[in-house]
Amino acid sequence: MRMRNLLGVALAALWLQPFGAAAQELPRHHFKVIGLNSPTVASTMDEVPFWRETIPRASNGRITADITPLDQMGIDDKTMLRLLRLGVMDFAGMDISKMAGDDPRFEGCDLAGLTLDADKARAACEAWRPVIDRQMQRNWNAKLLAFGGNPPQVFWCREVIGGLADLRGKKIRVFNNTMRDFLQGVGATAVSMAFAEVVPALNNGVVDCAVTGSLSGNTARWPEVSKSIYPMSLGWSINVLAVNLTTWNRLEPRVQQFFLEQVKAYEDKMWRTLKAADAQADNCNFNRPPCTMGRLASMTLVPVKPEEAAVHKRLVETAVLANWAKRCGAECTREWNDTVGKVLGLTAPLP
């Protein structure tokens, strides 16, 4: 009797197995993805491998994607969210602060100089995540999936400068409104410019300095057209991964769950890469091997003096927060104070 029962269980298991396997097999999907600027470490080490290797492997080849960095398509960074809303692509990687011209909330967790270490930057964005996702879904037919970032955004200058005071009167490339607020406070002229345009602009003297990541500039060959780095941080160039909401809602629940699981691991990896890139930036920029994530260069380091760090803190807590609050409005500012502000111990003044 016992043998008969065991045989019955075994036969039942064999009968159920193909059906269980079929239930777990994902349907086939192919997606179009437009991603981050190709020279950045976030693109080469995280985003491109995620779409070309991780997703196909994890889905047993059932889910695939074409991923093209935005600079290779000649797309203006600031239009990425608009293109995603229109369904030009299914998924998009973008620097969220560059979308702030359409909604100031999009720079709420990466205001210039707001956080000075990666863990605090991530905590600020985690606190602000529901707000960005809500705004995307409400107004942009998009859903926020993940946050990432780049090494600290610092000053790359054509000549060797002496410090913060030397920025006064200089033309400096920036890429969002909150950096403009900071530069206004130090008497510099902010010049908006796409990442791909910076090398010729520095080379030809169109700008005196330019702001980008401490390793992003290195991998984009900025040491060939600049001499010094002033490492006063103006943020993290926070990246997001978002999906067109129409595309998302058409996916079967098991495919949505697959993506949510994969994206969580992807988000964790992006922050690990950011920290590794931050740690290597000085090695690469100042000719101190090992440098495995960039190119060895011989830039001049212009240290941030203690009194300059105090000015930086004052500008963030006054000009940066106040100007952003005016753009975002009272309701938005209250929401920020209750979320990001509480995490960081800061209060933005109500406009």
Backbone hydrogen bonds in HBPLUS format (Angstrom, degrees):
<---DONOR---> <-ACCEPTOR-->    atom                        ^
c    i                          cat <-CA-CA->   ^        H-A-AA   ^      H-
h    n   atom  resd res      DA  || num        DHA   H-A  angle D-A-AA Bond
n    s   type  num  typ     dist DA aas  dist angle  dist       angle   num
A0005-ASN N   A0001-MET O   2.98 MM   4  6.29 155.7  2.04 148.8 154.8     1
A0006-LEU N   A0002-ARG O   2.99 MM   4  6.26 160.2  2.03 148.4 153.8     2
A0007-LEU N   A0003-MET O   2.88 MM   4  6.09 156.9  1.94 147.1 153.6     3
A0008-GLY N   A0004-ARG O   2.90 MM   4  6.15 152.1  1.98 144.3 152.1     4
A0009-VAL N   A0005-ASN O   2.93 MM   4  6.25 156.9  1.99 150.5 156.3     5
A0010-ALA N   A0006-LEU O   2.93 MM   4  6.19 159.7  1.97 150.0 155.4     6
A0011-LEU N   A0007-LEU O   2.90 MM   4  6.13 162.3  1.93 151.6 156.1     7
A0012-ALA N   A0008-GLY O   2.94 MM   4  6.09 156.5  1.99 146.0 152.9     8
A0013-ALA N   A0009-VAL O   2.91 MM   4  6.14 154.1  1.98 146.4 153.7     9
A0014-LEU N   A0010-ALA O   2.94 MM   4  6.24 156.3  1.99 148.7 154.9    10
A0015-TRP N   A0011-LEU O   2.90 MM   4  6.09 153.2  1.97 146.2 153.8    11
A0016-LEU N   A0012-ALA O   2.94 MM   4  6.14 149.1  2.04 147.2 155.1    12
A0017-GLN N   A0013-ALA O   2.97 MM   4  5.97 141.7  2.12 144.8 154.4    13
A0020-GLY N   A0016-LEU O   2.90 MM   4  6.11 158.2  1.95 160.6 168.0    14
A0021-ALA N   A0017-GLN O   2.91 MM   4  6.12 162.2  1.94 156.6 161.2    15
A0022-ALA N   A0018-PRO O   2.90 MM   4  6.08 156.2  1.96 144.5 151.1    16
A0023-ALA N   A0019-PHE O   2.95 MM   4  6.16 149.2  2.04 142.3 150.7    17
A0024-GLN N   A0020-GLY O   3.15 MM   4  6.42 140.5  2.31 141.3 151.2    18
A0024-GLN N   A0021-ALA O   3.14 MM   3  5.19 126.8  2.44  94.4 107.9    19
A0025-GLU N   A0022-ALA O   3.16 MM   3  5.11 144.0  2.30  96.1 106.6    20
A0029-HIS N   A0062-ARG O   2.99 MM  33  6.51 152.3  2.07 153.2 157.6    21
A0064-THR N   A0029-HIS O   3.01 MM  35  6.42 161.7  2.05 154.3 159.2    22
A0031-PHE N   A0064-THR O   2.97 MM  33  6.45 153.1  2.04 137.5 144.2    23
A0066-ASP N   A0031-PHE O   2.90 MM  35  6.38 154.9  1.97 164.3 170.0    24
A0090-ASP N   A0032-LYS O   2.85 MM  58  5.38 150.3  1.94 140.6 150.3    25
A0091-PHE N   A0032-LYS O   3.28 MM  59  6.64 160.9  2.32 151.2 155.7    26
A0033-VAL N   A0066-ASP O   2.81 MM  33  5.87 160.4  1.84 172.4 165.5    27
A0068-THR N   A0033-VAL O   3.04 MM  35  6.43 152.8  2.12 145.1 151.6    28
A0034-ILE N   A0091-PHE O   3.27 MM  57  6.72 156.1  2.33 149.0 151.3    29
A0093-GLY N   A0034-ILE O   3.01 MM  59  6.49 154.6  2.08 146.3 153.0    30
A0035-GLY N   A0068-THR O   2.94 MM  33  5.92 158.9  1.99 126.0 132.4    31
A0070-LEU N   A0035-GLY O   2.92 MM  35  5.54 152.0  2.00 127.9 129.8    32
A0040-THR N   A0037-ASN O   3.25 MM   3  6.00 159.6  2.29 122.6 128.3    33
A0043-SER N   A0040-THR O   3.12 MM   3  5.37 131.7  2.37 100.7 112.5    34
A0044-THR N   A0040-THR O   3.10 MM   4  6.46 170.2  2.11 158.1 158.2    35
A0045-MET N   A0041-VAL O   2.83 MM   4  5.54 165.0  1.85 149.7 154.6    36
A0047-GLU N   A0042-ALA O   2.95 MM   5  6.26 172.5  1.96 158.1 159.9    37
A0048-VAL N   A0043-SER O   2.96 MM   5  5.75 171.4  1.97 153.5 156.4    38
A0050-PHE N   A0046-ASP O   2.97 MM   4  5.95 146.0  2.09 144.9 155.2    39
A0051-TRP N   A0047-GLU O   3.21 MM   4  6.55 158.2  2.26 156.6 159.7    40
A0052-ARG N   A0048-VAL O   2.93 MM   4  6.01 163.7  1.96 158.6 164.0    41
A0053-GLU N   A0049-PRO O   2.82 MM   4  5.16 148.1  1.92 134.5 140.9    42
A0054-THR N   A0049-PRO O   3.01 MM   5  6.40 159.8  2.06 150.4 156.9    43
A0055-ILE N   A0050-PHE O   2.98 MM   5  6.11 163.9  2.00 166.0 166.9    44
A0057-ARG N   A0053-GLU O   3.02 MM   4  6.00 160.4  2.06 150.3 156.6    45
A0058-ALA N   A0054-THR O   2.84 MM   4  5.93 167.0  1.85 158.1 162.1    46
A0059-SER N   A0055-ILE O   3.07 MM   4  6.08 141.1  2.22 145.6 154.8    47
A0061-GLY N   A0056-PRO O   2.68 MM   5  4.55 160.4  1.71 155.9 152.9    48
A0060-ASN N   A0057-ARG O   3.21 MM   3  5.16 165.0  2.23 106.1 108.9    49
A0062-ARG N   A0059-SER O   3.08 MM   3  5.30 162.1  2.11 108.4 114.0    50
A0072-GLN N   A0069-PRO O   3.08 MM   3  5.56 138.2  2.26 109.9 120.9    51
A0073-MET N   A0070-LEU O   3.01 MM   3  5.18 151.3  2.09 103.5 112.7    52
A0075-ILE N   A0070-LEU O   3.20 MM   5  5.42 172.6  2.20 149.6 148.0    53
A0074-GLY N   A0071-ASP O   3.36 MM   3  5.00 156.8  2.42  91.1  97.8    54
A0079-THR N   A0076-ASP O   2.97 MM   3  5.69 165.9  1.99 125.7 130.3    55
A0080-MET N   A0077-ASP O   3.18 MM   3  5.73 171.6  2.19 122.9 124.4    56
A0083-LEU N   A0079-THR O   2.93 MM   4  6.20 159.4  1.98 160.5 166.8    57
A0084-LEU N   A0080-MET O   2.92 MM   4  6.16 151.5  2.00 146.6 154.9    58
A0085-ARG N   A0081-LEU O   2.96 MM   4  6.17 155.4  2.02 144.4 150.6    59
A0086-LEU N   A0082-ARG O   3.13 MM   4  6.42 147.3  2.24 141.9 150.2    60
A0088-VAL N   A0083-LEU O   3.04 MM   5  5.43 158.4  2.09 162.0 156.8    61
A0087-GLY N   A0084-LEU O   3.01 MM   3  5.08 149.4  2.11 101.5 111.2    62
A0244-ASN N   A0090-ASP O   2.81 MM 154  5.33 166.0  1.83 155.9 159.0    63
A0092-ALA N   A0242-ALA O   2.87 MM 150  5.44 155.9  1.93 156.0 159.4    64
A0242-ALA N   A0092-ALA O   2.96 MM 150  5.44 163.4  1.98 156.1 161.4    65
A0094-MET N   A0240-VAL O   3.06 MM 146  5.58 154.8  2.12 150.4 158.3    66
A0240-VAL N   A0094-MET O   2.83 MM 146  5.58 148.1  1.93 154.2 164.8    67
A0098-LYS N   A0095-ASP O   3.08 MM   3  5.76 148.5  2.18 117.5 125.9    68
A0096-ILE N   A0238-ILE O   3.01 MM 142  6.19 141.4  2.17 153.3 165.2    69
A0099-MET N   A0096-ILE O   3.03 MM   3  5.49 161.3  2.07 113.0 119.0    70
A0100-ALA N   A0097-SER O   3.17 MM   3  5.33 164.1  2.19 109.3 112.4    71
A0102-ASP N   A0099-MET O   3.00 MM   3  5.74 153.4  2.07 119.8 126.7    72
A0103-ASP N   A0099-MET O   3.35 MM   4  6.69 143.9  2.49 135.3 145.2    73
A0106-PHE N   A0103-ASP O   2.96 MM   3  5.94 166.7  1.98 132.5 135.3    74
A0107-GLU N   A0104-PRO O   3.21 MM   3  5.97 173.9  2.21 121.5 123.3    75
A0108-GLY N   A0105-ARG O   2.98 MM   3  5.07 165.9  2.00 115.5 117.7    76
A0110-ASP N   A0107-GLU O   3.15 MM   3  5.31 159.8  2.19 109.1 115.3    77
A0114-LEU N   A0111-LEU O   2.90 MM   3  5.32 162.8  1.93 144.2 141.0    78
A0121-ALA N   A0117-ASP O   3.07 MM   4  6.36 154.2  2.14 149.9 158.1    79
A0122-ARG N   A0118-ALA O   2.91 MM   4  6.16 158.6  1.95 150.7 155.8    80
A0123-ALA N   A0119-ASP O   2.94 MM   4  6.15 156.0  2.00 143.3 150.3    81
A0124-ALA N   A0120-LYS O   2.88 MM   4  6.04 156.0  1.93 147.7 153.6    82
A0125-CYS N   A0121-ALA O   3.08 MM   4  6.33 159.9  2.12 146.7 151.7    83
A0126-GLU N   A0122-ARG O   2.85 MM   4  6.04 149.1  1.94 147.3 156.6    84
A0127-ALA N   A0123-ALA O   3.03 MM   4  6.23 152.7  2.10 143.6 150.2    85
A0128-TRP N   A0124-ALA O   3.12 MM   4  6.34 137.9  2.30 137.5 149.0    86
A0129-ARG N   A0125-CYS O   2.84 MM   4  5.78 112.3  2.31 138.6 154.2    87
A0129-ARG N   A0126-GLU O   3.38 MM   3  5.04 152.3  2.46  92.6 100.5    88
A0131-VAL N   A0128-TRP O   3.08 MM   3  5.47 126.1  2.38 109.4 122.9    89
A0132-ILE N   A0128-TRP O   3.20 MM   4  6.55 163.0  2.23 159.9 164.4    90
A0133-ASP N   A0129-ARG O   2.94 MM   4  6.09 172.4  1.95 164.5 167.0    91
A0134-ARG N   A0130-PRO O   2.94 MM   4  5.92 154.2  2.01 136.1 143.8    92
A0135-GLN N   A0131-VAL O   2.97 MM   4  6.20 163.2  2.00 151.4 155.5    93
A0136-MET N   A0132-ILE O   2.90 MM   4  6.08 158.9  1.94 151.0 157.1    94
A0137-GLN N   A0133-ASP O   2.95 MM   4  6.13 166.6  1.96 152.5 155.9    95
A0138-ARG N   A0134-ARG O   2.83 MM   4  5.90 157.9  1.88 149.8 156.9    96
A0139-ASN N   A0135-GLN O   2.95 MM   4  5.80 164.4  1.98 145.4 149.5    97
A0140-TRP N   A0136-MET O   2.81 MM   4  4.81 143.9  1.94 129.3 138.0    98
A0142-ALA N   A0136-MET O   3.28 MM   6  5.10 161.6  2.32 116.3 118.3    99
A0245-LEU N   A0141-ASN O   2.73 MM 104  5.05 172.8  1.74 123.3 124.9   100
A0143-LYS N   A0243-VAL O   2.84 MM 100  5.31 147.9  1.94 148.4 159.0   101
A0243-VAL N   A0143-LYS O   2.97 MM 100  5.31 153.3  2.05 142.6 150.5   102
A0145-LEU N   A0241-LEU O   2.81 MM  96  5.46 157.9  1.86 164.3 163.1   103
A0146-ALA N   A0241-LEU O   3.26 MM  95  5.06 151.3  2.35 136.1 138.2   104
A0241-LEU N   A0146-ALA O   2.92 MM  95  5.06 150.0  2.02 135.5 140.3   105
A0148-GLY N   A0239-ASN O   2.84 MM  91  4.83 153.6  1.91 137.8 136.8   106
A0239-ASN N   A0148-GLY O   3.14 MM  91  4.83 147.8  2.25  98.2 106.6   107
A0150-ASN N   A0236-TRP O   2.93 MM  86  5.37 157.9  1.98 161.5 166.4   108
A0214-SER N   A0152-PRO O   2.95 MM  62  5.89 130.8  2.20 148.7 160.2   109
A0153-GLN N   A0235-GLY O   2.87 MM  82  5.37 160.2  1.91 145.8 146.7   110
A0234-LEU N   A0153-GLN O   2.79 MM  81  5.19 151.4  1.87 145.8 155.6   111
A0154-VAL N   A0212-THR O   2.75 MM  58  5.66 151.8  1.83 154.9 146.2   112
A0212-THR N   A0154-VAL O   3.18 MM  58  5.66 151.0  2.27 151.7 156.4   113
A0155-PHE N   A0230-TYR O   3.13 MM  75  5.04 161.6  2.16 151.3 145.9   114
A0230-TYR N   A0155-PHE O   2.87 MM  75  5.04 158.8  1.92 143.5 150.6   115
A0156-TRP N   A0210-ALA O   2.82 MM  54  5.24 162.3  1.85 152.0 158.1   116
A0210-ALA N   A0156-TRP O   2.76 MM  54  5.24 143.0  1.89 142.1 154.7   117
A0157-CYS N   A0228-SER O   2.92 MM  71  5.34 170.0  1.93 152.8 155.9   118
A0227-LYS N   A0157-CYS O   2.81 MM  70  6.12 153.6  1.88 153.6 158.2   119
A0228-SER N   A0157-CYS O   3.28 MM  71  5.34 170.5  2.29 144.6 147.3   120
A0158-ARG N   A0208-ASP O   2.92 MM  50  5.75 169.9  1.93 171.3 170.3   121
A0166-ASP N   A0163-GLY O   3.08 MM   3  5.58 137.0  2.27 111.1 122.2   122
A0167-LEU N   A0164-LEU O   3.02 MM   3  5.61 162.6  2.05 117.0 122.7   123
A0168-ARG N   A0165-ALA O   3.25 MM   3  5.81 156.9  2.31 112.4 118.4   124
A0170-LYS N   A0167-LEU O   3.03 MM   3  5.42 163.8  2.05 131.5 134.3   125
A0169-GLY N   A0187-GLY O   2.79 MM  18  5.95 166.7  1.80 132.3 134.9   126
A0189-THR N   A0170-LYS O   2.85 MM  19  5.97 171.1  1.86 157.4 159.9   127
A0208-ASP N   A0171-LYS O   2.74 MM  37  5.33 152.1  1.82 142.8 152.1   128
A0209-CYS N   A0171-LYS O   3.26 MM  38  6.63 159.0  2.31 151.2 154.2   129
A0172-ILE N   A0189-THR O   2.81 MM  17  6.05 169.4  1.82 170.1 172.1   130
A0191-VAL N   A0172-ILE O   2.84 MM  19  5.69 154.0  1.90 144.7 142.3   131
A0173-ARG N   A0209-CYS O   2.96 MM  36  6.37 159.9  2.00 137.9 138.4   132
A0211-VAL N   A0173-ARG O   2.97 MM  38  5.90 152.7  2.05 141.7 148.8   133
A0174-VAL N   A0191-VAL O   2.95 MM  17  5.89 153.4  2.03 135.3 140.3   134
A0180-ARG N   A0177-ASN O   3.02 MM   3  5.04 120.1  2.40  95.2 110.6   135
A0181-ASP N   A0177-ASN O   3.09 MM   4  6.52 147.7  2.19 146.6 155.3   136
A0182-PHE N   A0178-THR O   3.22 MM   4  6.53 154.9  2.29 140.9 146.2   137
A0183-LEU N   A0179-MET O   2.97 MM   4  6.26 168.1  1.99 154.3 156.8   138
A0184-GLN N   A0180-ARG O   2.90 MM   4  6.05 152.3  1.98 150.2 157.8   139
A0185-GLY N   A0181-ASP O   3.29 MM   4  6.55 144.9  2.42 138.4 146.7   140
A0185-GLY N   A0182-PHE O   2.97 MM   3  5.21 124.2  2.29 100.2 114.5   141
A0186-VAL N   A0183-LEU O   3.07 MM   3  5.16 140.1  2.23  98.7 109.8   142
A0188-ALA N   A0183-LEU O   3.00 MM   5  5.17 162.8  2.03 148.9 146.3   143
A0187-GLY N   A0184-GLN O   3.27 MM   3  5.13 159.5  2.32  98.8 104.8   144
A0197-GLU N   A0194-ALA O   2.99 MM   3  5.45 151.3  2.08 112.8 121.7   145
A0198-VAL N   A0195-PHE O   3.27 MM   3  5.63 167.2  2.29 113.9 117.8   146
A0201-ALA N   A0197-GLU O   3.29 MM   4  6.34 151.3  2.38 142.7 151.1   147
A0202-LEU N   A0198-VAL O   2.80 MM   4  6.02 160.1  1.84 166.0 169.2   148
A0203-ASN N   A0199-VAL O   2.95 MM   4  6.06 163.9  1.98 151.6 157.0   149
A0204-ASN N   A0200-PRO O   2.92 MM   4  5.95 150.5  2.01 144.3 150.5   150
A0206-VAL N   A0201-ALA O   2.84 MM   5  4.82 135.0  2.05 149.4 154.1   151
A0205-GLY N   A0202-LEU O   3.28 MM   3  5.16 157.8  2.33  99.1 105.7   152
A0217-GLY N   A0213-GLY O   3.11 MM   4  5.95 172.1  2.12 146.4 146.1   153
A0218-ASN N   A0215-LEU O   3.05 MM   3  4.94 115.0  2.49  92.0 108.3   154
A0219-THR N   A0215-LEU O   2.97 MM   4  6.31 163.8  2.00 161.6 163.0   155
A0220-ALA N   A0216-SER O   3.07 MM   4  6.19 133.3  2.30 139.0 151.5   156
A0222-TRP N   A0217-GLY O   2.83 MM   5  5.11 167.5  1.84 160.0 155.7   157
A0221-ARG N   A0218-ASN O   3.04 MM   3  5.19 159.4  2.08 112.2 114.2   158
A0224-GLU N   A0221-ARG O   3.23 MM   3  5.79 158.0  2.28 112.0 118.3   159
A0225-VAL N   A0222-TRP O   2.91 MM   3  5.49 160.9  1.95 120.5 126.4   160
A0300-THR N   A0227-LYS O   2.84 MM  73  6.14 158.2  1.89 147.4 154.8   161
A0229-ILE N   A0300-THR O   2.93 MM  71  6.25 155.6  1.99 159.9 161.8   162
A0302-VAL N   A0229-ILE O   2.95 MM  73  6.01 163.2  1.98 163.9 159.2   163
A0232-MET N   A0230-TYR O   2.93 MM   2  5.83 135.8  2.12  92.0  90.1   164
A0248-TRP N   A0244-ASN O   2.95 MM   4  6.25 162.3  1.99 154.0 159.5   165
A0249-ASN N   A0245-LEU O   2.90 MM   4  6.02 165.1  1.92 149.8 153.2   166
A0250-ARG N   A0246-THR O   3.24 MM   4  6.35 131.9  2.49 138.7 149.7   167
A0250-ARG N   A0247-THR O   3.22 MM   3  5.36 139.2  2.40  99.6 110.8   168
A0251-LEU N   A0248-TRP O   3.08 MM   3  5.43 152.5  2.16 108.4 116.7   169
A0255-VAL N   A0252-GLU O   2.88 MM   3  5.28 131.0  2.13 111.3 124.9   170
A0256-GLN N   A0252-GLU O   3.01 MM   4  6.39 158.8  2.06 156.7 163.6   171
A0257-GLN N   A0253-PRO O   2.89 MM   4  6.11 160.5  1.93 149.7 154.9   172
A0258-PHE N   A0254-ARG O   3.00 MM   4  6.10 150.2  2.09 132.2 140.5   173
A0259-PHE N   A0255-VAL O   2.98 MM   4  6.28 161.9  2.02 151.9 155.3   174
A0260-LEU N   A0256-GLN O   2.93 MM   4  6.21 161.4  1.96 153.2 158.6   175
A0261-GLU N   A0257-GLN O   3.03 MM   4  6.23 157.7  2.08 151.1 156.0   176
A0262-GLN N   A0258-PHE O   3.02 MM   4  6.26 162.9  2.05 151.2 156.2   177
A0263-VAL N   A0259-PHE O   2.74 MM   4  5.80 160.9  1.78 157.1 162.4   178
A0264-LYS N   A0260-LEU O   3.16 MM   4  6.21 147.9  2.27 136.5 143.7   179
A0266-TYR N   A0262-GLN O   2.97 MM   4  6.20 153.3  2.04 144.1 152.7   180
A0267-GLU N   A0263-VAL O   2.78 MM   4  5.97 157.2  1.83 151.7 156.2   181
A0268-ASP N   A0264-LYS O   3.15 MM   4  6.42 164.2  2.18 148.2 151.6   182
A0269-LYS N   A0265-ALA O   2.99 MM   4  6.22 154.0  2.06 145.5 153.0   183
A0270-MET N   A0266-TYR O   2.95 MM   4  6.25 152.0  2.03 149.9 157.2   184
A0271-TRP N   A0267-GLU O   3.26 MM   4  6.61 155.7  2.32 151.9 156.8   185
A0272-ARG N   A0268-ASP O   3.11 MM   4  6.42 151.0  2.20 144.7 153.1   186
A0273-THR N   A0269-LYS O   2.86 MM   4  6.11 158.5  1.91 153.7 159.5   187
A0274-LEU N   A0270-MET O   2.94 MM   4  6.17 153.7  2.01 143.0 150.3   188
A0275-LYS N   A0271-TRP O   3.14 MM   4  6.36 162.9  2.17 145.1 148.2   189
A0276-ALA N   A0272-ARG O   2.99 MM   4  6.26 158.6  2.04 148.9 155.1   190
A0277-ALA N   A0273-THR O   2.80 MM   4  5.98 161.5  1.84 155.7 160.7   191
A0278-ASP N   A0274-LEU O   2.86 MM   4  6.05 156.6  1.92 150.3 157.1   192
A0279-ALA N   A0275-LYS O   2.98 MM   4  6.17 155.2  2.04 144.6 151.0   193
A0280-GLN N   A0276-ALA O   3.06 MM   4  6.29 141.1  2.21 140.9 151.2   194
A0281-ALA N   A0277-ALA O   2.96 MM   4  5.94 130.2  2.21 144.9 156.8   195
A0284-CYS N   A0280-GLN O   3.04 MM   4  6.32 164.0  2.07 164.1 168.3   196
A0285-ASN N   A0281-ALA O   2.86 MM   4  6.01 173.1  1.86 160.6 162.8   197
A0286-PHE N   A0282-ASP O   2.94 MM   4  5.68 153.8  2.01 146.2 151.6   198
A0288-ARG N   A0283-ASN O   2.77 MM   5  4.31 178.3  1.77 141.2 140.9   199
A0297-ALA N   A0284-CYS O   2.69 MM  13  5.97 141.1  1.84 173.6 172.8   200
A0299-MET N   A0285-ASN O   2.89 MM  14  5.68 168.9  1.91 173.5 170.0   201
A0287-ASN N   A0297-ALA O   2.83 MM  10  5.27 107.2  2.37 154.9 174.1   202
A0308-GLU N   A0305-LYS O   2.92 MM   3  5.13 126.6  2.21 103.6 118.6   203
A0309-ALA N   A0305-LYS O   2.95 MM   4  6.33 148.7  2.05 154.1 164.1   204
A0310-ALA N   A0306-PRO O   3.09 MM   4  6.41 146.1  2.21 144.1 152.9   205
A0311-VAL N   A0307-GLU O   3.18 MM   4  6.47 146.8  2.30 134.2 142.3   206
A0312-HIS N   A0308-GLU O   2.90 MM   4  6.18 158.7  1.95 148.8 154.8   207
A0313-LYS N   A0309-ALA O   3.03 MM   4  6.28 160.8  2.07 147.3 150.9   208
A0314-ARG N   A0310-ALA O   3.05 MM   4  6.27 157.9  2.10 144.0 150.1   209
A0315-LEU N   A0311-VAL O   2.89 MM   4  6.13 159.7  1.93 156.1 161.4   210
A0316-VAL N   A0312-HIS O   3.03 MM   4  6.28 158.2  2.08 152.3 158.0   211
A0317-GLU N   A0313-LYS O   3.08 MM   4  6.27 163.9  2.11 149.8 153.8   212
A0318-THR N   A0314-ARG O   3.01 MM   4  6.07 120.9  2.37 138.4 152.6   213
A0318-THR N   A0315-LEU O   3.34 MM   3  5.15 143.5  2.48  91.9 102.1   214
A0320-VAL N   A0315-LEU O   2.99 MM   5  6.23 172.4  1.99 158.7 161.3   215
A0321-LEU N   A0316-VAL O   3.21 MM   5  6.20 148.2  2.32 147.1 153.6   216
A0322-ALA N   A0318-THR O   2.85 MM   4  5.72 160.7  1.89 157.4 164.1   217
A0323-ASN N   A0319-ALA O   2.98 MM   4  5.83 164.5  2.00 144.0 148.8   218
A0324-TRP N   A0320-VAL O   3.12 MM   4  6.17 159.5  2.16 145.1 151.2   219
A0325-ALA N   A0321-LEU O   2.95 MM   4  6.05 158.8  2.00 145.9 152.2   220
A0326-LYS N   A0322-ALA O   3.10 MM   4  6.36 150.7  2.19 145.2 152.3   221
A0327-ARG N   A0323-ASN O   3.20 MM   4  6.50 155.3  2.26 144.2 150.0   222
A0328-CYS N   A0324-TRP O   2.89 MM   4  6.12 150.5  1.98 152.2 161.4   223
A0329-GLY N   A0325-ALA O   2.82 MM   4  5.77 150.6  1.91 148.6 154.5   224
A0333-THR N   A0329-GLY O   2.96 MM   4  6.12 156.5  2.02 148.8 156.2   225
A0334-ARG N   A0330-ALA O   2.93 MM   4  6.17 157.9  1.98 153.8 158.8   226
A0335-GLU N   A0331-GLU O   3.11 MM   4  6.36 157.6  2.16 144.9 151.0   227
A0336-TRP N   A0332-CYS O   2.92 MM   4  6.21 151.8  2.00 148.2 156.5   228
A0337-ASN N   A0333-THR O   2.89 MM   4  6.15 162.0  1.93 152.3 156.7   229
A0338-ASP N   A0334-ARG O   3.04 MM   4  6.26 143.8  2.18 143.5 152.9   230
A0339-THR N   A0336-TRP O   3.08 MM   3  5.17 151.4  2.17 103.3 112.2   231
A0341-GLY N   A0336-TRP O   2.82 MM   5  5.89 172.4  1.82 149.0 150.1   232
A0343-VAL N   A0339-THR O   3.16 MM   4  6.47 157.7  2.21 150.9 157.1   233
A0344-LEU N   A0340-VAL O   2.98 MM   4  6.24 153.7  2.06 155.9 163.1   234
A0345-GLY N   A0341-GLY O   2.73 MM   4  5.53 120.4  2.08 141.5 156.2   235
A0346-LEU N   A0341-GLY O   2.90 MM   5  4.64 151.7  1.99 132.4 138.1   236
